[in-house]
């Protein structure tokens, strides 16, 4: 399979950034996209709503369903999943993209922020997977793809921001567990992470980072597409890196994804030196 035409994707946090880029890439194939995100009204601090995202998906060639959904709320998640099934007849793919970030140490992390990260990242991934799995198990080529890093217990990734690292590794641990539980039933359950920092609104949370040092969200979207068109049977439990995926698919020109071609790119969090060195950037 090389296309997502006719497939239904439930994407969390798809009103902007990487989630929206994944939605638009799938839409270019003619996919159905359920945009499950909180933002339904314009926010002066953050561009994009579920409605503007839906318009972009439709313009890209897909069919969109805008769903206001806080993935911390069980009833909202199950209602959004039911609405997706009612609209499109089922769910083929879940993309756990929604995430909360707070890159500060323990003393400077309010418990409200800590709780938000755990509820959105790890718990939200578990809840959305739980709600979608009954439908995925009926699908012809089901996938769950979570935007979370390879598991890493190196202390240097924990000390500076234990709360955030715990939340992101929580997503990865949920991925690991679900892959073991459901991989044998034909559901591909994997994680995807960028090698470099991606130019989204999240970089405002990282001191000293400018867009020129980043790649565009489209690199993650293209990698996600390459994963999601693969046969699901026997393809589970992998922690994948965006340009590794694209390199394996025959892509050699990564400058096309740079915000500023030729500029030094900042490596993303949580990757080991060997992971960073695998391919020329």
HELIX and SHEET records of a PDB file:
HELIX    1   1 UNK A   17  UNK A   27  1                                  11    
HELIX    2   2 UNK A   50  UNK A   60  1                                  11    
HELIX    3   3 UNK A   74  UNK A   88  1                                  15    
HELIX    4   4 UNK A  111  UNK A  117  1                                   7    
HELIX    5   5 UNK A  118  UNK A  123  3                                   6    
HELIX    6   6 UNK A  124  UNK A  136  1                                  13    
HELIX    7   7 UNK A  155  UNK A  157  5                                   3    
HELIX    8   8 UNK A  159  UNK A  161  5                                   3    
HELIX    9   9 UNK A  162  UNK A  182  1                                  21    
HELIX   10  10 UNK A  183  UNK A  185  5                                   3    
HELIX   11  11 UNK A  201  UNK A  205  5                                   5    
HELIX   12  12 UNK A  211  UNK A  213  5                                   3    
HELIX   13  13 UNK A  218  UNK A  228  1                                  11    
HELIX   14  14 UNK A  242  UNK A  248  1                                   7    
HELIX   15  15 UNK A  255  UNK A  257  5                                   3    
HELIX   16  16 UNK A  273  UNK A  276  1                                   4    
SHEET    1   A 7 UNK A  63  UNK A  68  0                                        
SHEET    2   A 7 UNK A  32  UNK A  37  1                                        
SHEET    3   A 7 UNK A   8  UNK A  12  1                                        
SHEET    4   A 7 UNK A  93  UNK A  96  1                                        
SHEET    5   A 7 UNK A 143  UNK A 146  1                                        
SHEET    6   A 7 UNK A 188  UNK A 193  1                                        
SHEET    7   A 7 UNK A 239  UNK A 241  1                                        
END                                                                             
